[in-house]
Amino acid sequence: MMGLLWIAFGVVLVLMLAIDLGVFNRKAHEIGFREALIWSIVWTVVALLFNGAVFLSLGPERGLEFFTGYVIERALSFDNLFVFVLIFSYFGVPRRYHHRALFWGVVGALVTRAVFIAAGVALIVRFEWILYLFGAILVYSGWKMLREKDVEVHPDRNLIIRAARTLFPVTADFGGGQFFLRKDRRVFLTPLFLVLITIETTDIVFAVDSIPAVFGVTHDPFIAFTSNIFAILGLRASYFLLESILKSFKYLSHGLSVVLIFIGLKMLVADFVHIPVGTALAIVITVLAVAMAASMIGKRRDSSGRRPGR
């Protein structure tokens, strides 16, 4: 049964990516709100349908683990969206090329997440105490995120970016959305390739939080990987859907901080206090809902405070 689920996951993944890039996004174009909304719904529905297959095939416990992992990873991915906005702004990327950079960024993330999760599972099997380290990392990351006020991006400090600029000439031309350009028998990197490198290396940093977080819910590599990947696949649509209103959710990062700290503490006290997956899911959803509601209330108060005559 597990083998069939892996095959089904692979088929769905390849098919959806092929349809996304090969059919609907063959040519570079700006992704509008309507198109982003449709794709966001599509990726969410596909994830939930796969979740249903997990429920039916592996049982309610595994199905709930998948859904909880998916919710946590999807929520954590919102932090990526803030950074993507800053990256595209830093490099001055035209909006019509955003999708291409994010698409290949997701493909790269599939590989790095697979490696990270495989390594995590191997470490847990060999050194069970590593879960305490993962828990401590999450608590520290949550506390650090809670104290940080502004997210900053510094691609000029990225060692891989600096190495690429040293080894290859870089053109200012985006080349119609290409990553490489050939001029006078020389290969030039385009700014879009530097953007892709920045996205990939940034995702590795985020994976340090997200991978331990999913291990706080499940130790099953299949559940950990598939829930993580489905969350990432919906990330691009979420970016185009929410990029204009991301700043409205000013308390979302606080909610994500609390989620990380909670999952970290859950891992640290697992030998003494058992927190069912259903309870953990309810707590995560409640924290995120409160953060979103607080953001909306704060936005209304700010708008009221800026009215003329007030």
N, C-alpha and C positions, 0 to 999 in steps of 0.2 A: 504493500500500500504506500509506504513512504517513497519507494522508487517511482511510482506513478505520480505522486504529488510533485516530486522534483521535476519530472518530465513535463507535467502540466504547467508548472511555474516557468520553466524554460521556454516552452512554446508561447505562453501568454506574454512573457517579457520580450522575446524577439519579435513576435507579431505586432505588439503595440508600438514598439520603438520603430519598426519598419513603416508602419502606417503613419506614425507621427512625422518622421523625417522624410520618408520617401513619397508620401502622398499629399499630406496637408501642408507641409512646410518645406516643399521642394525648393521654392524660391524664397529668398530673404524678404521679409515684409514685417511691418509693425503688427504686433499682436494686440488686438483691441480687447476691450472689456468683455464683449459678448463671446468672442472666441476663447478667451482665457477662462470664462465662466463655464463654457461647455466642456473644455478639456479638464478643468478641475473636477467637474461632476463625473466625467467619464473615468478618470483615474480613481476617484473615490469609490465609485460603483464597482469597478474591476477589483479593487482591493477588498471590498466587502463581500463580493461574490466568492473570491478566493478564500476569504475568512470563513464563509459558509461551507466551502468544501473541506476546510480544515476541521470545522465542527463535526461534520458528518463522518469524516474519515478517521480522525484521531480522537474525537471525543470532546465534550464541553470544556474540560480543563485546558487542553491545548488550544482550543478555539478562543477561549477567554485570554489566554496568554498572548496569542497573536494579536487580538484586538487591543489589549492593553499596551503591548509593545508598539503597535502601530500608532496609537494615540500619543504616546510619549514621544516617539521619534518625529511624528508629524508636528507636534507642538515645538519640539526643540529646533526643528528646521526653520521656524519663523526667525530665529536669530540669524540663520544663514541669509535670509532675505534682506535684512538690514545691511549686511556686509556686501551683498551683491549690488545693491543700489550704490554704495560707496565705491565699489570697484569700477563699475561702469562709468560713474561720474568722473573718477580719477583719470581714466584713460580716454574719456570723451567718446565712448562707443555709441554710434548711431543706434537708435532703438530697433531698426530693422535687423540688426545683427545680434541682438541680445539672445534670441532663441537659439541660434546656432552655437554660441558660446556655452549656454546653459545645457544644451542637449549633450554636447561632447563632455561637458563637465560632469554630467550625470553618469555617462558611460564610464568615465574614469573612476567615479565614486563607486560604481558597482564592483570594480576590481579591488580597490583599496578596502572597501567594507568587507568583501569576501575574505581578504587576507587577514584583516584585523579580527574578524569573528572566528576564523579558523584558528588563529593564534590564541585568542581568548579561550576557546573551548579546550585546546590542547593544554594551556596553562592551568585551567580549572581542574582538568582530569589529573594532571600530574601534581599540582600544588593547590590543594583546595583552599589553603589560607589566602590565595591571591584574591579571593572574593572580598576579604577585609580591605585589601589594598584598593580594589575597585571602589568599594564603598567610601573609603577615605578620600579618594580622588573626586568622587561626586560631591561629597560634602564640601570639600575645599573649593571645587569649581562653582558650586551654588553660592557659597559665601562670597567668593571673589566677584561673581556676576552681580550679586546683590549690592556690592559696594561700588562697582563701576558705574559711572554716570553717563559717559559717552563712548560709543564704539568708534574706533579709529582704524584706518587701513593705511599701511605704509608699504606698498609694493616695492619701493626703492630700497627697502631694507631686506627684501626677500633674496636669499642667497642663490636660489635657482634662477630668479629673474636676472640677477646681476651676472651669473655665469652665462646665461643665454645671450645677454647683450655683449658679453666679452667674446664669445665664440662665434657669433653670427651677426652680420649687419642687420639693423632693424630699420624698416621703412615707416614713414608716417602714413602711408597709404593703406587703407583697410582692404584693398584689393577685391572689392565686391563680396566681402565676407569670407575671404580665404585666410588660411593660417600661414601660408608660405607664398612668396612671389618670386619668379625667376626674372632677373633683369641682367642683361649683358653677361649671360652665362654664370651668373652668381645667384645663389639662393638667399633671399631676404626673409626675415621674420616680419610678420605684420603685427601691429598692436593687439590684434585679436588673439594671436597666439600667446602673447604675454598675459592677456586677460585670462585665457584658459589655464595657464600655469598658476596664476594667482588664485583662481577658483579652486583648482585641485589641491594646492597646498593649504588653502584655508579650510577645505573640507577635511583634510587630515587632522587639523587642529580641532575641528568640531567633533570628529570621530572619537577623540579622547574622552569626550563627555558622553556621546550617544551610545557607543558600544558598551561601556560599563553599565549604562542605564538600562539597556535591554537585558543584560545579564542579571539585573536586579529583579527581573520579572520571570525569566526562563533561562534554563541552561541547555535547552534543546537547540542545536545549531540551525536546524531547518526553520524553526519558529523565529529565532533571532535574526537570521539572514533575510528571510522573506518579508517579515514585518518591517525591517529596516529599509529594504529596497523599495517596497511599495510606498513607503513614506517619502523616500527620495524622488521616486518617479512623479509624485504629485507636486513636487517642489517647484518645478518650472511654471506650471499653470498657476500655482499660488502666487508666484512672483509677479506675473503680469496682472493678476487679479487684484493684488493688494499693494503694489508698489506705490500707488498714489495715496493710500490711506494708512500706510504702515506707521507713520508718525502719530496717528491717532491712538494707537495702542501703547501709550507711554508706560503703562504698568505691567505690560505683558512680560517684560524681562524679569520683573520681580516675581511674577507667578512661576516662570520657568526656573528661577533660582530656588524657590520653595520646593518645586517638583524634584529638582536634582538633589537637594538636601534630604528630602523625604526618602527618595529611592536609596540614597547612600546610607541613611540611618537604618532603613529596612534591611540592607545587606549586612550592616555591622551588628545588628541585634538578632539576626535570623536564628542563631542557636538558642536564643532565650525567649524570643517573642515571635510567634508565627502570625504573619499578616497575610490572609488569603488574597489571591490575585483579584477577586471581585472587590474586596475592600480597598486594595491599592488603586484599582481603576476608579472607583467612586471618589477617592480622595484626590487623585490627579485631575479628574474632570471638574470637581468642585473648585479646586485651587485655580485652574485656568478660567473657569466661568467667572469667579470672583474678580480675577485680574482684568478680564475683558470688560466686565460691568463697571469696575472702578475707572477704567480708562474712558469709557463712554460718559460716565458721570463727570469725570474731570474735564473732559473736552467740552461738555455743555456749560460747566461753570466758567471755564476759560472764555468761551464765546460770550457768555452773559456779561463777564467782567470787562469785555472789550467794546460793549455797545456804547454808542455816543450818549453822553449825558449821564453815564453811570460813574 
